[in-house]
Amino acid sequence: MIQVISKKDDWDSFLLDFDEYDTYHTFDYHKIAKQEEDSIIFIKYTEGDITIGLPLIIREINNTIYKDATSVYGYGGPLSKGISKNFDNKNFVKELLNYFNDNNIISVFSRLNPYISNQKKVLDNLGSLSMLGQVVNIDLTLDKTKQRQNYQRRLKNHVNKSRRNCNISEARNTNDINNFIKIYKENMTRVNAHESYYFEEDYFINLYNSKDFETDILFAQDNESESIIAGAMFFKVNNIVQYHLSGTKNEFLNLMPTKLLIDEMRIRSTDAGYKFLNLGGGLGASDDDSLFWFKSSFSKDFHSFYLWKLIVDQNAYDNMCDIMQIKNQNSSYFPLYRLKEY
């Protein structure tokens, strides 16, 4: 049976049915991440002792009766309980497709979560699953000394240098958050980031103030100038810590303070009893770029990162591609009819 949850109290209550979930499954994160014109839903499926939850953002397709669904920026995908090794998802697939068809949802896209069990099993034979690359995890269940032994030698030297030259503090108020925003935007400008990586001030403030998960912003302060030179934002919920955003002022890049901030969060999170510190992947979760190699200098505990793509109504999907005059049918972008919006 399918039920659709859209109110915060119901969403929060349903989330507690699951032994494991991440920041990216919470109501607040969905509300903060969505565009103003979009809606958010948490699809609840029950079958005997089996429960499946699928959070999605629903988007209107302009000037049509159609909609599509996508996941938040981050690591989402289905939650589940009662899934055995003999689980058969035929009924789930049938019910979900009926729901999508009844609501004119012609395609669905979701980033999956490498730290949540049974996601691929739940989505088996429902659209396509493709591995985009690897993400880097620091295993916080290891002894802290062992964790650091897994660092590349050069990283150890960089962290040591940064600790000698910097102090660490935490964001405590709106003024601190605004300092982080300035540093982050300076960093995005330096790396020529896509416009989608620039967020409004409310985005940062709402993340920090959410009660659905804990948001920590750590700062590195240069000892000599006493100025804040770098910041990093992390999310915490259940056993998972997520490295979300960071930035360093241009004139202090030589101190490599972001490495120090990740190292500090590793120590604090281990002491607090968390299990995973997800550093994410590279550009587009590819494992052949400088961002990935920066993260992999902390750990070689790699987890595969998958995307789920589902075309519910092939005729409507193809028609939308024709209307949008999408000629590059070889593009991996999904849904293809939104390619020009990116």
Secondary structure, 3 states (H helix, E strand, C coil): CEEEECCHHHHHHHHCCCCCCCHHHCHHHHHHHCCCCCEEEEEEEEECCEEEEEEEEEEECCCCCCEEEECCCCCECCEEECCCCCCCCHHHHHHHHHHHHHCCEEEEEEEECCCCCCHHHHCCCCCEEEEEEEEEEEECCCCHHHHHHCCCHHHHHHHHHHHHHEEEEECCCHHHHHHHHHHHHHHHHHCCCCHHHCCCHHHHHHHHHCCCCEEEEEEEEECCCCCEEEEEEEEEECCEEEEEEEEECHHHHHHCHHHHHHHHHHHHHHHCCCCEEEEECCHHHCCCCHHHHHHHCCCCEEEEEEEEEEECCHHHHHHHHHHCCCCCCCCCCCCHHHHHHC
